[in-house]
């Protein structure tokens, strides 16, 4: 089966009726030897060691006599991720916001207008926007931003998911078969999340990104829940969160700092831009967290951080630092100052509070940086 790169669409070709070939023990050994030679040669190529691991694990599918249907799932997922990463690669240095909301929202609805205005203002600030490429809020996001700064991550469904005309023939459109690969690319490629009123899908995306950030499985990023002017959709959601999850001790009250609810578009835009006014990015190394910043920290600022956030420490102390040796693979970030400390890897809401404190030390607009790591 061959995957076409056009639009990222990976439609399956017609399956033959012939049964799959079953390798004998000797044949499998010969194939394994050939793969081993290839893997050894790959070690001499940049990143070839990782590609070799992919090949090695793929070979284990034969050894394990994995069901053909499961192999198809792995193969299709790999194709989708490979293609999507290729599409995003030329734009890795541009910050992006993912916009979620109902596909059923009509153009005349206030939510639609809010989403379009939000996307327009984010694009004007130099950001790109990512939506699910369908109608409703997704079309509003693309319409507000325009096609040039827009990505579309479409999902093939038997209903309700027609690609909007703004992104339909764009090279930055990727079509997915699986929700899980699509959701991975949404979070993997985003530096902010904006959610407008929507159904199960919107709730799914909202709770997933909150879970990933709360547990440290995703880098910190701003999340805004945007209501129509005077609307109460997200306020009612907040009431449920407080009256059920927080009241029952299922979620910490401090986790509310991971997101912001607003019906003001300018406030939503500023919340996202402010997040990167001093904070640039994060990296983990052994037990340390490395926060890359736009502005260096002085002794008095370090003292304030120690006084307010010592609960984040797992022994050791906060220290201002230049780039660490482990970061030599990111030379474009070498000149950024750092805040380094042994993180307890538990209090990610408090880590967000620390980032907010760091951003409060300086004005809104950061000095542009030549590279934006993601992952």
Secondary structure, 3 states (H helix, E strand, C coil): CCCCCHHHCCCCCCCCCCCCCCCCHHHHHHHHHHHHHHHHHHCCCCCHHHHHHHHHHHHHHHHCCCCHHHHHHHHHHHHHHHHHHHHHHCCCCCCEEEEECCCCCCCCCHHHHHHHHHHHHHHHCCCEEEECCCCCHHHHHHHHHCCCCEEEEEECCCCCCCCCCCCCCCCCEEEECCHHHHHHHHHHHCCEEEEECCCHHHHHHHHHHHHHHHCCCCCCCEEEEECCCCCCHHHHHHHHHHHHHHCCCCCCHHHHHHCEEECCHHHHHHHHHHHCCCEEEEEEECCEEEEEECCCCCHHHHHHHHHHHHHHECCCCCEEECCCHHHCCCHHHCCCCEEEEEECCCCHHHHHHHHHHHHCCCCCCCCCCCCCCCC
